[in-house]
Amino acid sequence: MSRYCCPGTADHCIDVSPLLGDGPLYAAPGGGQAGRRGRVRACICRGILGFPFRNRPPLHRHPDPTAMETEQLLHHLRRRLQTLAAAVSDHDGHVSISLDIPAPSGPADIAGCEDCLYWARPADGRLRLAAGRIVVAEAAGPRRFAVLEHALRRFRRGWRRLAPDGRGVDDALFCGFAFGEQPHRVQQTGGLANSLLFLPEALLVRENETARLVFSCRGGQALEPVLENWLYRARQLLAPAGGGAGPGATAPAPLLPVAGDPGDWTPRVERALAAIAGGRFDKLVISRRLRVDLPAGFRLQRMLDWLQPRYPRCTQFAVRNGGYTLVGVSPERLASLRGRRLQVDAIGGSCARGAGAAEDRRLAAQLLHDAKSLREHRLVVEQIAALLEPLSAGLVCPDRPGLLRLPTVQHLYSLIGAQLRAGVSLLQLASVLHPTPAVGGQPRRAALDWLLANGEQERGWYSGALGWLDPDGGGELAVILRCGLLGQQQAELYAGAGIVAGSEPQQEFVETGWKLHTMIEALQAGAARPEPRRSRRPGTG
């Protein structure tokens, strides 16, 4: 990563290598002197954001920027946005403006933002960080997805999108919803609506070494208050995090216990097994909740930093709402739609990771040949395929599952692909697919009724979905798994187990422990690490 400044200066440096390529680079801090070339009117921010360079001296490499860099970037964002004022004041609908920026050198600290959203897939180099919410629609009940879809279509008709730097406003909308369609208590959802579609006031999109900020507002407003809010939000998104766990950090021991007393777990599983034995169901998914105290000195950013290198192929997310944060790492995509190309992750059947490589291979081989696990997995794949068949011009399902290995558990996994017929949107897919047998049961409608009657649907957003949408109806939704709802002092963690004929309550309880360990380790990693005590030499004060 290259950082540059002008000769004779030592401030206002910006990472420009990802955005400007390998050609000759010229700039100077706005209004500053630059060697013997005289007064320079444009700085590197102006160059990146579309302003012409004048009297440009060659750039020199320089160490990482300071907070002054962020302020300089914000100053030039203000000037750039002011030139687009008419787009805000003379439009009755919503307005979004996308501007390229230098890629931030590290993560932003979202702890100070009470309405932020973090969404990332580290292995793909993708990160989205949103601040502020312009609610497009909220919904609950059996028609919740239809309500969101109708609101999205109406919203798009009045949505003006400006991208003067050419990279578009393709993914500025976000959607999330609870597992069940019934309204929930605040303590179950962290105050989030049952189903929510919103446009962030400011959105940082980073893909590998490129980045952009997308600013949005309702049209017809005076520019100055809108501009002040945009810059306030941008400062939240660009503020560097401090004290992260780092890729080499490990979770402090001891871990919080997850074995303990199963409580009412055994009778709940036995009720499910009795219903399955009666022939009404093939599968029912039972959830488990574990309430723990947050460790002393816990910081959300440390937790996210610790998760990034350990779950790079999972969707990592955090949704802050008032005093609550829903945070987790999901191995499962409900749907990923690009144009008409669809991918769906099917997960079902699990086992532990081994203590060593040999044991790990042995457990994996057992899982791949375990009749009960294969039957559970096949139920998930067959149901997803049956739901997609009417919507698809072509459908691809593997004959046998592979393995998805995560740090605390390994799953049977199948990637289902489809070429959809024209006109199918991501929200329509959500209404068709959710909940899959991986989180609900089979047959679906009867299973959901049974879960509701037996108090098993009060999950909040756990095993619902969260993701982003593009203006054309595509996007990606991840199933909300391996997650916890964090309050001020406590966290409620969630895990589930798929119950089929032959399931044993104690073994299913142990399986939920493997899954809960993901969040328990992450919470411990988010705790403050005391500085090692240094012995003083004799005679020192």
KANORKA-V347813 format. One record per pair of residues at least 6 apart in sequence whose ideal C-beta (glycine too) atoms are under 8 Angstrom apart, sorted by the first residue. I is the first residue (numbers start at 0). J is the second residue. Records with the same first field share a line. If there is no record, write none. Layout:
# KANORKA-V347813
I = J + J
This chain:
# KANORKA-V347813
0 = 14 + 16 + 17 + 104 + 208
1 = 14 + 15 + 16 + 60
2 = 12 + 13 + 14 + 15 + 60 + 61 + 62 + 63 + 64
3 = 12 + 13 + 15 + 24 + 26 + 43 + 58 + 59 + 60 + 61
4 = 10 + 11 + 12 + 28 + 58 + 59 + 61
5 = 26 + 27 + 28 + 31 + 33 + 34 + 39 + 56 + 58 + 59
6 = 33 + 34 + 56 + 57 + 59
7 = 32 + 33 + 34
8 = 27 + 28 + 31 + 32 + 33
9 = 61
10 = 28 + 65 + 67
11 = 28 + 31 + 42 + 43 + 64 + 67 + 68 + 71
12 = 61 + 62 + 63 + 64 + 68
13 = 43 + 44 + 47 + 64 + 68 + 71 + 72 + 101
14 = 64 + 101 + 102 + 103 + 104
15 = 24 + 26 + 43 + 46 + 47 + 58 + 101
16 = 208
17 = 101 + 102 + 207 + 208 + 209 + 210
18 = 47 + 99 + 101 + 102 + 209
19 = 46 + 47
23 = 57
24 = 57 + 58
25 = 46 + 52 + 55 + 56 + 57 + 58
26 = 39 + 41 + 42 + 43 + 46 + 52 + 55 + 58
27 = 33 + 36 + 39 + 41 + 42 + 55 + 56
28 = 39 + 42 + 71
29 = 39 + 40 + 41 + 42 + 44 + 45 + 71 + 74 + 75
30 = 38 + 39 + 40
31 = 38 + 39 + 42
32 = 38 + 39
33 = 39 + 54 + 56
34 = 56
36 = 54 + 55 + 56
37 = 54
38 = 54
39 = 53 + 54 + 55 + 56
40 = 53 + 54
41 = 50 + 51 + 52 + 53 + 55
42 = 71 + 75
43 = 58
44 = 71 + 72 + 74 + 75 + 76
45 = 51 + 52 + 75 + 78
46 = 52
47 = 99 + 100 + 101
48 = 75 + 76 + 79 + 98 + 99 + 100 + 164
49 = 79 + 163 + 164
50 = 75 + 79
63 = 104
64 = 104
66 = 239
69 = 234 + 237 + 238 + 239
72 = 100 + 101 + 237
73 = 230 + 233 + 234 + 237
76 = 98 + 100 + 212 + 229 + 230 + 233
77 = 226 + 230
79 = 98
80 = 96 + 98 + 214 + 226 + 229
81 = 222 + 226
83 = 96 + 161 + 163
84 = 222
86 = 94 + 96 + 159 + 161 + 218
87 = 94 + 216 + 218 + 219 + 220 + 222 + 225
88 = 218 + 219 + 220 + 221 + 222
89 = 218 + 219
90 = 157 + 159 + 218 + 219
91 = 157 + 218 + 219
92 = 154 + 156 + 157 + 158 + 159 + 217 + 218
93 = 133 + 154 + 157 + 158 + 159 + 198 + 215 + 216 + 217 + 218
94 = 158 + 159 + 160 + 161 + 215 + 216 + 217 + 218
95 = 158 + 159 + 160 + 161 + 168 + 171 + 198 + 213 + 214 + 215
96 = 161 + 162 + 163 + 168 + 213 + 214 + 215
97 = 160 + 161 + 162 + 164 + 166 + 167 + 168 + 171 + 211 + 212 + 213
98 = 163 + 164 + 211 + 212 + 213 + 214
99 = 164 + 166 + 209 + 210 + 211
100 = 210 + 211 + 212
101 = 210
102 = 205 + 208 + 209 + 210
103 = 203 + 205 + 210 + 237 + 239
104 = 239
105 = 239 + 240
106 = 239 + 240 + 243 + 300 + 303 + 304
107 = 128 + 203 + 235 + 236 + 237 + 238 + 239 + 240
108 = 238 + 239 + 240 + 241 + 300
109 = 115 + 117 + 128 + 235 + 299 + 300 + 303 + 317 + 319
110 = 298 + 299 + 300
111 = 235 + 238
112 = 130 + 235 + 319
113 = 319 + 320 + 321 + 322
114 = 130 + 131 + 132 + 319 + 320 + 321
115 = 128 + 129 + 130 + 235 + 317 + 318 + 319
116 = 127 + 128 + 129 + 173 + 199 + 316 + 317 + 318 + 319
117 = 126 + 127 + 128 + 129 + 303 + 315 + 316 + 317 + 318
118 = 126 + 127 + 128 + 129 + 173 + 314 + 315 + 316 + 465 + 466 + 467
119 = 125 + 126 + 127 + 307 + 314 + 315 + 316
120 = 311 + 312 + 313 + 314 + 315
121 = 307 + 308 + 310 + 311 + 312 + 315
122 = 311 + 312
124 = 205 + 206 + 207 + 208
125 = 205 + 206
126 = 203 + 204 + 205 + 206
127 = 170 + 202 + 203 + 204 + 205 + 467
128 = 202 + 203 + 205 + 236
129 = 173 + 199 + 201 + 202 + 203
130 = 199 + 200 + 201 + 202 + 232 + 235 + 236
131 = 199 + 200 + 201 + 228 + 232
132 = 197 + 198 + 199 + 200
133 = 197 + 198 + 199 + 200 + 215 + 216 + 217
134 = 195 + 196 + 197
135 = 150 + 151 + 154 + 172 + 196 + 197 + 198
136 = 146 + 147 + 150 + 151 + 154 + 194 + 195 + 196
137 = 192 + 193 + 194 + 195 + 196
138 = 144 + 146 + 147 + 192 + 193 + 194
139 = 180 + 181 + 182 + 192 + 193 + 194
140 = 180 + 181
141 = 180
143 = 176 + 180 + 193 + 194
144 = 176 + 194 + 426 + 427 + 429 + 430
145 = 430
146 = 194
147 = 174 + 194 + 196 + 426
148 = 424 + 426 + 427 + 430
150 = 196
151 = 172 + 196 + 424 + 426 + 468 + 472
154 = 198
155 = 470
157 = 218
158 = 470
159 = 218
160 = 167 + 168 + 171 + 470
161 = 168
162 = 168
164 = 211
166 = 209 + 211
168 = 213 + 470
169 = 469 + 470
170 = 204 + 467 + 468 + 469 + 474
171 = 198 + 199 + 202 + 213 + 215 + 467
172 = 196 + 197 + 198 + 467 + 468 + 469 + 470 + 474
173 = 196 + 197 + 198 + 199 + 465 + 466 + 467 + 468
174 = 194 + 195 + 196 + 197 + 425 + 426 + 429 + 464 + 465 + 466 + 467 + 468 + 474 + 476
175 = 191 + 194 + 195 + 318 + 460 + 463 + 464 + 465 + 466 + 479
176 = 193 + 194 + 195 + 429 + 433 + 460 + 463 + 464
177 = 183 + 188 + 191 + 193 + 194 + 458 + 459 + 460 + 463
178 = 434 + 438 + 439 + 456 + 458 + 459 + 460 + 461 + 462 + 463
179 = 447 + 451 + 456 + 457 + 458
180 = 193
181 = 193 + 451 + 456
182 = 193
183 = 193 + 457 + 459
187 = 457 + 458 + 459 + 484
188 = 459 + 460 + 484
189 = 318 + 320 + 321 + 323 + 324 + 325 + 459 + 460 + 484
190 = 320 + 321 + 323
191 = 318 + 320 + 325 + 460
196 = 468
198 = 215
199 = 213 + 215
200 = 214 + 215 + 216 + 228 + 229 + 232
201 = 212 + 213 + 214 + 215 + 229 + 232 + 233 + 235 + 236
202 = 212 + 213 + 214 + 215 + 236
203 = 210 + 211 + 212 + 236 + 237
204 = 210 + 211 + 212 + 213
212 = 233 + 236
214 = 229 + 232 + 233
216 = 225 + 228 + 229
240 = 300 + 304
242 = 298 + 300 + 301
243 = 300 + 301 + 303 + 304 + 305
244 = 301 + 302 + 304 + 305 + 524 + 525
245 = 304
246 = 304 + 307 + 308
248 = 304 + 305 + 524
249 = 524
250 = 305 + 520 + 521 + 523 + 524
251 = 523 + 524 + 526 + 528
254 = 516 + 519 + 520 + 523
255 = 291 + 519 + 522 + 523
257 = 289 + 511 + 512 + 515 + 516 + 519
258 = 509 + 512
261 = 504 + 505 + 508
264 = 285 + 287 + 504 + 507 + 508
265 = 504 + 505 + 508
267 = 285 + 453 + 455
268 = 285 + 496 + 498 + 502 + 504 + 507 + 508
269 = 504
270 = 453
271 = 280 + 283 + 285 + 498
272 = 498 + 500 + 502
274 = 280 + 283 + 449
275 = 281 + 282 + 283 + 498 + 499 + 500
276 = 500
279 = 445 + 449
280 = 440 + 441 + 442 + 445 + 446 + 449
281 = 378 + 436 + 440 + 441 + 442 + 499
282 = 375 + 378 + 436 + 440 + 441 + 446 + 497 + 498 + 499
283 = 440 + 446 + 449 + 450 + 455 + 497 + 498
284 = 436 + 437 + 438 + 439 + 440 + 446 + 450 + 462 + 495 + 496 + 497 + 498
285 = 455 + 495 + 496 + 498 + 507
286 = 455 + 458 + 461 + 462 + 493 + 494 + 495
287 = 493 + 494 + 495 + 496 + 508 + 511 + 515
288 = 491 + 492 + 493
289 = 491 + 492 + 493 + 494 + 515
290 = 489 + 490 + 491 + 492
291 = 489 + 490 + 492 + 519 + 522
292 = 488 + 489 + 490
293 = 485 + 486 + 488 + 489 + 490 + 522
294 = 522 + 523 + 525 + 526 + 527
295 = 526 + 527
296 = 526 + 527
297 = 522 + 525 + 526 + 527
298 = 525 + 527
299 = 317 + 324 + 326 + 485 + 525
300 = 525
301 = 524 + 525 + 526
302 = 326 + 521 + 522 + 524 + 525
303 = 315 + 317 + 326
305 = 520 + 521 + 524 + 525
306 = 315 + 328 + 521 + 524
307 = 315
309 = 406
310 = 328 + 330 + 405 + 406 + 517
312 = 330
313 = 328 + 329 + 330 + 405 + 481
314 = 328 + 329 + 332 + 466 + 477
315 = 327 + 328 + 329
316 = 325 + 326 + 327 + 328 + 329 + 465 + 477 + 479 + 482
317 = 324 + 325 + 326
318 = 324 + 325 + 326 + 460 + 465
322 = 486 + 487
323 = 484 + 485 + 486
324 = 484 + 485
325 = 460 + 479 + 482 + 483 + 484 + 485
326 = 482 + 483 + 485 + 518 + 521
327 = 479 + 480 + 481 + 482 + 483 + 518
328 = 480 + 481 + 482 + 517 + 521
329 = 477 + 478 + 479 + 480 + 481 + 482
330 = 344 + 346 + 403 + 405 + 410 + 480 + 481
331 = 344 + 346 + 437 + 477 + 478 + 480
332 = 342 + 343 + 344 + 475 + 476 + 477 + 478
333 = 343 + 344 + 428 + 429 + 432 + 433 + 435 + 464 + 466 + 476 + 477 + 478
334 = 341 + 342 + 343 + 425 + 428 + 429 + 432 + 475 + 476
335 = 341 + 342 + 343 + 474 + 475 + 476
336 = 419 + 423 + 424 + 425 + 428 + 472 + 473 + 474 + 475
337 = 473
338 = 473
339 = 392 + 418 + 419 + 420 + 421 + 423
340 = 416 + 417 + 418 + 419
341 = 387 + 391 + 416 + 417 + 418 + 419 + 428
342 = 414 + 415 + 416
343 = 383 + 387 + 414 + 415 + 416 + 417 + 432
344 = 412 + 413 + 414 + 415
345 = 376 + 379 + 380 + 383 + 400 + 412 + 413 + 414 + 415 + 435 + 437
346 = 376 + 379 + 403 + 410 + 411 + 412 + 437
347 = 372 + 375 + 376 + 378 + 379 + 380 + 410 + 411 + 436 + 437 + 497
348 = 366 + 369 + 371 + 372 + 373 + 375 + 376 + 400 + 410 + 411 + 497
349 = 366 + 372 + 408 + 409 + 410 + 411 + 510 + 513 + 514
350 = 362 + 363 + 365 + 366 + 369 + 372 + 408 + 409
351 = 362 + 407 + 408 + 409 + 513
352 = 359 + 362 + 404 + 405 + 406 + 407 + 408 + 409 + 513
353 = 359 + 360 + 361 + 362
359 = 409
362 = 409
363 = 402 + 404 + 409
366 = 372 + 402 + 409 + 411
367 = 400 + 402 + 411
371 = 499 + 500 + 501 + 502
372 = 411
373 = 400 + 411
374 = 499
375 = 411 + 497 + 499
376 = 400 + 411 + 413
378 = 436 + 441 + 499
379 = 413 + 435 + 436 + 437
380 = 396 + 400 + 413 + 415
382 = 435 + 436 + 441 + 443
383 = 415 + 432 + 435 + 436
384 = 394 + 396 + 415
386 = 431 + 432
387 = 394 + 415 + 417 + 431 + 432
388 = 394
390 = 417 + 419 + 420 + 423 + 428 + 431
391 = 417 + 418 + 419 + 420
392 = 418 + 419 + 420
393 = 417 + 418
394 = 415 + 416 + 417
395 = 415 + 416 + 417
396 = 413 + 415
397 = 413 + 414
400 = 411 + 412 + 413
401 = 411 + 412 + 413
402 = 409 + 410 + 411 + 412
403 = 409 + 410 + 411 + 412
405 = 517
406 = 517 + 520
407 = 513 + 514 + 516 + 517 + 520
408 = 510 + 513 + 514 + 517
423 = 472
424 = 472 + 473
425 = 466 + 468 + 472 + 473 + 474 + 475 + 476
426 = 468 + 472
427 = 472
429 = 464 + 476
433 = 463 + 464
434 = 443 + 447 + 462
435 = 478
436 = 443 + 446 + 497
437 = 478 + 497
438 = 462 + 478 + 480 + 495
439 = 446 + 447 + 450 + 462
440 = 446 + 447 + 449 + 450
447 = 456
449 = 455
450 = 456
458 = 493
459 = 484
460 = 479 + 482 + 484
461 = 479 + 480 + 482 + 484 + 493
462 = 478 + 479 + 480 + 493 + 495
463 = 478 + 479
464 = 476 + 477 + 478 + 479
465 = 476 + 477 + 479
466 = 474 + 475 + 476 + 477
467 = 474 + 475
468 = 474
480 = 495 + 514
481 = 494 + 514 + 517 + 518
482 = 492 + 493 + 518
483 = 490 + 491 + 492 + 493 + 518 + 522
484 = 490 + 491 + 493
490 = 518 + 522
492 = 515 + 518 + 519
494 = 511 + 512 + 514 + 515
495 = 511 + 514
496 = 502 + 507 + 508 + 510 + 511
498 = 507
